[in-house]
Amino acid sequence: MAMANCDGSSSFTIIPEDEVAEEELLSEYYGSGSGWVEALTSCDHLNSLSSQLSQIPTPDTPCNKCHNLVENWLCLCCKEVLCSRFVNKHMLEHYQEQNHCLALSFSDLSVWCFSCNAYLDAQVIVELRPVYETAYRMKFGEMPPVRSSSGSGNDVEGSSAS
């Protein structure tokens, strides 16, 4: 059981442990502990995108520095492939040294802006769509599903339950 004293008095209210556990669970599910990230739908750094993103290295390209094969990112400014901050931090170092702030993860095809410190919605931001679609096609052998215009981000146009 937990005790709460919110009014500043010396009396306490006893809250059953199952209610405390439920509240903590809901907080984890809906709060910052849930891992849910809302990607930005705009970014002031898109002018640094390479003009040659129609041809990119394949998603299985190793890190240019340590030759690691997993958790690699594509720099969207110069097209260099470097490993994530969870491997040897070569993409992070590249950003710090070159100020190339936009990168696409070959693991999950997310786009990160180091300057904004945020994920970018590559399906909504027009300038990112071509490189996202190219990477998706290279990784999965087909075009990505197209989001419906409902705005939820979870619906897919043309999908049907069979």
Secondary structure, 3 states (H helix, E strand, C coil): CEEECCCCCCCCEEECHHHHHHHHHHHHHHCHHHCCCCCECCCCCHHHCCCCCCCCCCCCCCCCCCCCCCCEEEECCCCCEEECCCCCCHHHHHHHHHCCCEEEECCCCCEEECCCCEEECCCCCCCCHHHHHHHHHHHHCCCCCCECCCCCCCCECCCCCC
